[in-house]
C-alpha cells in the first residue's frame, strides 16, 4: 500500500527479479489470452456481466421502406427521399428504412424517429455535404460538454425510443475538407459558449448556428432509449463521430470509424447509462472511446453521470490521444466502467483519465483487463492538468481503479499518475502488467493507496 503526497516513480525501487461470450475463454485480437472470470472470485466483473445481460437491442416491425420508393435517384440529392422514408416508416408504426447499394448525396441533416431502423446495404454510401452544400437546422445538443442550440448533427435523434443505424454500408462525412476547415475560426464561439455555461446562461439563450463555427457531430442520439448502431463504417467525421447524450441502453457493435483530423473521436458516451461497445475498430486522430458527462458548471447543473459502460473486443489506433479515455468533460461523474480484450496498435495514451482543476466530478469503479498495446507514448496516464483551468477550485476525484493483464511492447512511459494534494488519486491497483520497453522514468505524485503487483518494466519488477 502506498500513501504519499509527492512521489516520482523514477525513484521507485526496481527489484530484479476476454472471452467470446459471457462465461467462455477466448483470445483477444492480437493473441493475448483471456480467461472467463468466476463471479464468486471476481465480483466486479460479475457487475459487467449483469450490465450486458440486461441490455437488449431494439426490435422493429418487419415493414420495409426503401428510399427508392420515396424518390431517391443516384446522381441526385437524396436527402428528401431519405427523410420521407423515415417519416413514412414512423407514421406506419415503424420498420426498416432501406438504403440500397449506390452513392447517395445527402445535403441536409437526417433526423431519425422512434421505431425506425436506418439500414445501409453493402456498397451503400451516404455522402454528406460540406458547409455551403448541406442544410443543418439548429437543434438542442451538447457541444464539448455544454448544452447549446447549434447546427444539427448530420444524423440526429432526439427523445426517441427504439432507433437504429445498421448494415455494412458507409456514412461519409467529408469532414477533412468540410467542417474541419472551421476549426481555426471556432475559438471565439467556443469561448463564448463556455462563458455561458460558467455563468448559468439559460440554455434557450445559447443560440449558435448560422454565422458561428461550432462543428456538428456526425451521429448523435439525444435523450434516447434503446439505441443500436450495428455494422456501418463512418469515415471522415466533421467532429465527434458517435455521440450518445443522456441516453439509456445504447449498443454500438461491429462499427468501423476512420477519421484523421483533430476532434474526430470515435465514440463518446456522454451522461449515458447502460452502454455496450464491442467488436469495433477505431482509427482516428483523437480519442478512440471517451467517456464524458458534461463540462464544469454546466455539467454540475445537469448532474447526469455516465454509468454502467462495457467496452470489449475492440481494435484501436490514435496518434494524438487516448485509446480508452474518461474525460476531459466528466463533471457529472463516471462509474462502473469496464473495458476488456482491447488491441491497441498505437495511442498517445493507451489508458487516459483526464480532467483539470475546474472539472469537479468523480471517476470511480473503473476496471480494465486483457489489453495488448503495441506502441504508446504513455501506457497509463492520470492527469488533473488537462489544458488549463480557470479558477482551479474544483479538482476531480479519481478512485477505485483496477488495471490488470496488460501487455505493452513499447512505450515512452509506463505510468504517469498525478493527482493534487487536495485530491490525490486514490485506490489504484495495477496488476500483472508487462512493458517490454519504456524509454522514460515513471511519474507518480499525490496518490493514496496505489498498489503495484506484478508490474514488470524493461525486464524489472516495479515496486512501489
C-alpha positions in Angstrom: 0.0 0.0 0.0 1.3 3.5 -0.9 0.3 6.7 0.9 2.4 9.5 -0.2 1.9 13.1 -1.2 4.5 13.6 -3.9 6.5 10.7 -5.3 8.4 10.5 -8.5 8.5 6.9 -9.7 11.9 7.3 -11.2 13.0 6.9 -7.6 11.0 3.6 -7.3 13.0 0.6 -6.3 13.3 -1.8 -9.3 13.6 -5.2 -7.8 15.3 -7.8 -10.1 13.6 -10.4 -10.3 -11.7 -12.0 -22.8 -13.9 -14.3 -23.8 -16.0 -14.7 -27.0 -19.2 -14.5 -24.9 -20.2 -14.5 -21.2 -18.6 -17.3 -19.4 -16.2 -18.5 -22.2 -12.5 -18.4 -22.7 -11.1 -16.6 -25.7 -8.2 -15.0 -27.4 -8.4 -11.2 -27.8 -7.3 -9.5 -31.0 -3.5 -9.8 -31.2 -3.4 -13.2 -29.5 -3.5 -12.1 -25.8 -5.1 -14.8 -23.8 -8.1 -14.1 -21.5 -10.0 -16.4 -19.2 -13.5 -16.1 -18.0 -13.9 -14.7 -14.5 -15.5 -16.7 -11.7 -18.1 -14.3 -10.3 -17.5 -15.7 -6.9 -13.9 -14.7 -7.2 -14.3 -11.5 -9.2 -17.5 -9.7 -8.2 -16.6 -6.6 -10.1 -16.7 -8.3 -13.4 -19.9 -10.0 -12.4 -21.3 -6.5 -12.4 -20.2 -6.1 -16.0 -21.8 -9.4 -16.9 -25.0 -8.2 -15.3 -25.0 -4.9 -17.3 -24.6 -6.8 -20.6 -27.2 -9.4 -19.6 -29.9 -6.9 -19.1 -29.3 -5.0 -22.3 -31.4 -5.7 -25.3 -31.2 -4.3 -28.9 -34.3 -2.7 -30.2 -36.8 -4.8 -32.2 -38.6 -3.4 -35.2 -41.6 -4.3 -37.3 -40.9 -6.2 -40.5 -42.1 -3.4 -42.8 -39.5 -2.1 -45.2 -39.5 1.5 -46.7 -37.0 1.9 -49.5 -35.7 5.3 -50.2 -36.2 4.4 -53.9 -39.9 4.4 -53.3 -39.7 8.0 -52.0 -37.9 9.5 -54.9 -34.2 8.7 -54.4 -32.2 8.6 -57.7 -28.5 8.1 -58.0 -26.7 11.2 -59.0 -29.3 13.5 -57.5 -29.5 14.7 -53.9 -31.3 12.0 -51.8 -31.9 13.7 -48.5 -35.5 14.5 -49.2 -36.1 10.8 -50.1 -34.3 9.5 -47.0 -36.2 11.8 -44.7 -39.5 11.0 -46.4 -38.9 7.3 -46.0 -38.1 7.8 -42.3 -41.2 9.8 -41.7 -43.4 7.3 -43.5 -41.9 4.4 -41.6 -42.5 6.2 -38.3 -46.1 7.1 -39.2 -46.8 3.5 -40.1 -45.6 2.3 -36.7 -42.0 1.6 -37.5 -39.8 -0.7 -39.5 -36.7 -0.6 -41.7 -35.7 2.3 -43.9 -33.6 0.7 -46.7 -30.7 2.5 -48.3 -29.6 0.3 -51.3 -26.2 0.0 -52.9 -25.1 3.2 -54.6 -23.7 6.6 -53.8 -26.4 8.8 -52.2 -25.7 12.5 -51.8 -27.2 13.9 -48.6 -27.4 17.7 -48.4 -29.4 18.0 -45.2 -29.4 16.5 -41.7 -31.1 13.1 -41.3 -33.4 13.1 -38.3 -34.4 9.7 -37.1 -37.6 8.8 -35.3 -38.8 6.2 -32.8 -39.2 2.7 -34.0 -37.1 3.4 -37.2 -34.0 1.3 -38.3 -31.9 3.1 -40.9 -30.3 0.2 -42.8 -27.4 0.7 -45.2 -27.0 -2.3 -47.6 -23.5 -3.4 -48.6 -22.0 -0.8 -51.1 -24.4 1.8 -50.0 -22.7 5.2 -49.3 -24.4 8.2 -47.7 -22.1 11.1 -48.6 -22.9 14.2 -46.6 -22.3 17.7 -48.0 -19.7 20.2 -46.9 -20.5 23.6 -45.4 -22.4 25.5 -48.1 -23.8 22.3 -49.5 -25.6 20.9 -46.5 -28.6 22.4 -44.7 -28.4 21.8 -40.9 -31.2 23.2 -38.7 -30.4 24.4 -35.2 -31.3 21.8 -32.6 -30.7 21.2 -28.9 -27.3 19.5 -28.5 -24.3 19.3 -26.2 -21.1 20.6 -27.5 -17.9 19.6 -25.7 -19.9 19.2 -22.5 -22.1 22.3 -22.6 -25.7 22.4 -23.7 -26.4 24.7 -26.6 -28.7 25.2 -29.6 -26.3 24.6 -32.5 -26.1 23.0 -36.0 -27.8 19.6 -36.1 -25.6 16.6 -36.1 -25.6 15.0 -39.6 -27.6 12.1 -38.2 -29.7 13.1 -35.2 -32.4 11.6 -33.0 -34.0 13.4 -30.0 -36.3 11.8 -27.5 -36.7 8.6 -29.5 -37.3 5.1 -28.3 -36.1 2.1 -30.4 -33.9 3.6 -33.0 -31.0 2.1 -35.0 -28.4 2.5 -37.8 -27.5 -0.9 -39.2 -25.9 -2.6 -42.1 -22.5 -2.8 -43.8 -22.8 0.4 -45.7 -20.8 3.7 -45.3 -21.5 7.1 -43.9 -19.0 9.7 -45.3 -18.9 13.0 -43.5 -16.3 14.6 -45.8 -15.1 16.3 -42.6 -11.4 16.9 -43.5 -12.2 19.1 -46.5 -15.5 20.2 -45.0 -16.4 21.2 -41.4 -12.8 20.7 -40.2 -11.9 23.8 -42.1 -14.0 25.7 -39.5 -11.6 24.7 -36.7 -9.3 27.8 -36.9 -12.5 30.0 -36.7 -14.2 28.3 -33.7 -12.2 29.8 -30.8 -14.5 32.8 -30.3 -17.6 30.7 -30.3 -16.1 28.1 -28.1 -15.0 30.7 -25.5 -18.5 32.3 -25.6 -20.3 29.0 -25.1 -18.0 28.1 -22.1 -18.6 31.5 -20.6 -22.4 30.9 -20.9 -22.0 27.5 -19.2 -20.0 29.0 -16.4 -22.4 31.9 -15.9 -25.5 29.7 -16.0 -27.0 31.4 -19.0 -30.4 29.8 -19.8 -30.0 27.2 -22.4 -32.7 28.8 -24.6 -30.4 31.8 -24.9 -27.4 29.9 -26.0 -28.1 30.1 -29.7 -25.4 29.5 -32.3 -25.7 28.1 -35.8 -25.5 30.3 -38.9 -22.7 32.8 -38.6 -21.0 30.6 -36.0 -18.4 27.9 -36.3 -19.1 25.1 -33.7 -18.8 21.9 -35.8 -21.6 19.4 -35.6 -21.0 15.8 -34.5 -21.6 13.1 -37.1 -24.2 11.0 -35.2 -25.9 12.0 -32.0 -28.7 10.3 -30.1 -30.0 12.9 -27.6 -32.2 11.6 -24.7 -33.0 8.3 -26.5 -33.7 4.9 -25.1 -32.9 1.6 -26.8 -30.3 2.6 -29.4 -28.4 0.3 -31.7 -25.6 1.1 -34.2 -24.5 -2.2 -35.7 -22.4 -2.6 -38.8 -21.7 0.7 -40.6 -18.4 2.3 -41.4 -18.2 6.0 -40.6 -15.4 7.9 -42.4 -14.1 11.5 -42.2 -16.3 12.8 -39.5 -17.0 16.6 -39.2 -16.3 16.4 -35.4 -17.0 13.7 -32.7 -18.3 10.7 -34.6 -20.7 8.7 -32.5 -22.1 10.8 -29.6 -24.9 9.4 -27.5 -26.1 12.0 -25.0 -28.5 11.4 -22.0 -29.3 8.0 -23.5 -30.0 4.6 -22.0 -29.5 1.1 -23.3 -27.0 2.0 -26.1 -25.3 -0.7 -28.1 -22.5 0.1 -30.6 -21.1 -3.0 -32.2 -19.3 -4.1 -35.4 -18.7 -0.5 -36.3 -15.6 0.9 -38.1 -14.6 4.6 -37.6 -11.9 6.1 -39.8 -11.2 9.8 -39.5 -7.9 11.5 -39.5 -8.3 15.1 -38.3 -8.5 16.7 -34.8 -11.6 16.1 -32.7 -12.8 13.1 -34.7 -13.3 11.0 -31.6 -14.6 7.5 -32.3 -17.4 7.1 -29.7 -18.2 9.4 -26.8 -21.0 8.2 -24.5 -22.0 11.4 -22.7 -24.1 11.2 -19.5 -25.5 7.8 -20.6 -26.4 4.7 -18.7 -26.1 1.0 -19.8 -23.7 1.2 -22.8 -22.1 -1.6 -24.6 -19.4 -1.0 -27.2 -18.0 -4.2 -28.7 -16.3 -5.6 -31.8 -15.4 -2.2 -33.2 -12.4 -0.8 -35.0 -11.3 2.8 -34.4 -8.6 4.5 -36.5 -8.9 8.2 -35.5 -7.0 11.4 -34.7 -8.4 11.9 -31.3 -9.7 9.6 -28.5 -11.0 6.3 -29.8 -13.5 6.0 -27.0 -14.0 8.8 -24.5 -16.5 8.6 -21.6 -18.0 12.0 -20.8 -20.6 13.7 -18.6 -20.6 17.4 -19.0 -18.2 20.4 -18.6 -17.7 22.3 -15.3 -20.7 24.3 -14.0 -22.9 23.1 -16.9 -22.1 19.5 -16.2 -22.8 20.0 -12.5 -26.1 21.7 -13.4 -27.3 18.8 -15.5 -25.9 16.3 -12.9 -26.1 13.2 -15.0 -23.2 10.7 -14.7 -22.2 8.1 -17.2 -22.6 4.7 -15.6 -22.6 1.1 -16.5 -20.4 1.0 -19.6 -18.9 -2.2 -21.0 -16.2 -1.9 -23.7 -14.8 -5.2 -25.2 -13.1 -6.7 -28.2 -12.1 -3.5 -30.0 -9.2 -2.6 -32.1 -7.8 0.9 -31.7 -5.3 3.3 -33.2 -4.8 7.0 -32.5 -1.6 9.0 -32.7 -2.6 12.1 -30.7 -4.9 10.9 -27.9 -6.2 8.0 -25.8 -7.4 4.6 -26.8 -9.7 4.5 -23.8 -10.3 7.8 -22.1 -12.5 9.2 -19.4 -12.8 12.9 -19.6 -11.9 15.6 -20.1 -15.6 16.7 -19.8 -16.5 14.5 -16.8 -18.1 16.9 -14.3 -21.2 14.8 -13.9 -19.1 11.8 -12.9 -18.5 8.3 -14.3 -18.7 5.0 -12.6 -18.9 1.3 -13.3 -16.8 1.5 -16.4 -15.4 -1.9 -17.7 -13.0 -2.4 -20.6 -11.5 -5.7 -21.7 -9.9 -7.5 -24.6 -8.5 -4.5 -26.4 -5.9 -4.4 -29.1 -4.2 -1.0 -29.3 -2.0 -0.5 -32.3 -0.9 2.9 -31.2 -2.0 5.6 -28.8 -0.6 8.6 -27.2 -2.1 7.4 -24.0 -3.4 3.8 -24.0 -5.5 4.3 -20.9 -6.2 8.0 -20.2 -8.0 9.6 -17.3 -8.1 13.3 -17.8 -9.5 16.4 -16.2 -8.4 19.7 -14.8 -8.9 21.7 -11.6 -12.3 23.1 -12.7 -14.0 19.9 -13.6 -15.1 18.6 -10.2 -16.8 15.3 -10.7 -15.8 11.8 -9.6 -14.5 8.9 -11.7 -14.8 5.7 -9.7 -15.1 2.0 -10.1 -13.1 1.5 -13.3 -11.9 -1.9 -14.3 -9.7 -2.7 -17.3 -8.1 -6.0 -18.2 -6.7 -8.0 -21.0 -5.2 -5.2 -23.1 -2.5 -5.6 -25.8 -0.6 -2.4 -26.7 2.0 -2.3 -29.5 3.1 1.3 -29.0 2.2 4.3 -26.9 3.7 7.5 -25.5 2.3 6.7 -22.1 0.7 3.4 -21.2 -1.4 4.6 -18.1 -2.0 8.3 -17.6 -3.9 10.1 -14.8 -3.9 13.9 -15.1 -5.6 16.8 -13.4 -3.9 19.3 -15.7 -5.6 18.6 -19.0 -5.5 22.0 -20.7 -5.7 25.0 -18.4 -8.2 25.6 -15.6 -9.8 28.9 -15.0 -10.1 29.1 -11.2 -8.6 25.8 -10.1 -11.0 25.4 -7.2 -12.8 22.2 -8.2 -10.3 19.3 -8.6 -11.7 16.0 -9.8 -11.9 12.8 -7.7 -10.3 9.6 -9.1 -10.8 6.5 -7.0 -11.2 2.7 -7.2 -9.3 1.7 -10.4 -8.0 -1.8 -11.3 -5.9 -2.3 -14.4 -4.6 -5.8 -15.0 -3.3 -8.2 -17.5 -1.8 -5.6 -19.9 1.0 -6.5 -22.3 2.8 -3.4 -23.9 5.5 -3.9 -26.4 6.9 -0.3 -26.4 6.1 2.9 -24.7 7.6 6.2 -23.8 6.5 6.0 -20.2 4.7 3.1 -18.4 3.0 5.1 -15.6 2.1 8.7 -15.1 -0.3 9.0 -12.1 -0.5 12.6 -10.9 -3.2 14.0 -8.6 -3.1 17.1 -6.5 -2.5 17.5 -2.8 -6.2 18.4 -2.2 -7.4 15.5 -4.3 -4.9 12.6 -4.6 -5.5 9.7 -7.0 -6.9 7.0 -4.7 -7.2 3.3 -4.5 -5.5 2.2 -7.7 -4.4 -1.4 -8.3 -2.1 -2.1 -11.3 -1.5 -5.8 -11.6 0.2 -8.2 -14.0 1.4 -5.6 -16.4 4.4 -6.2 -18.6 6.1 -3.5 -20.6 8.8 -4.7 -22.9 10.5 -1.3 -23.4 9.9 2.0 -21.7 12.2 5.0 -22.5 11.3 7.4 -19.7 11.0 7.3 -15.9 7.6 6.9 -14.4 6.0 9.9 -12.7 3.8 9.4 -9.7 2.6 12.3 -7.4 -0.1 12.8 -4.9 -1.5 9.3 -4.7 -3.1 7.3 -1.9 -3.4 3.6 -1.7 -1.5 2.9 -5.0 -0.7 -0.8 -5.3 1.6 -2.4 -7.9 1.5 -6.2 -8.2 3.5 -8.0 -10.8 4.3 -4.8 -12.8 7.4 -5.5 -14.9 9.1 -2.8 -17.0 12.2 -3.3 -19.0 12.6 -6.7 -17.5 12.5 -5.5 -13.9 9.7 -5.6 -11.4 8.4 -2.2 -10.3 8.0 -2.0 -6.5 6.1 0.9 -5.1 
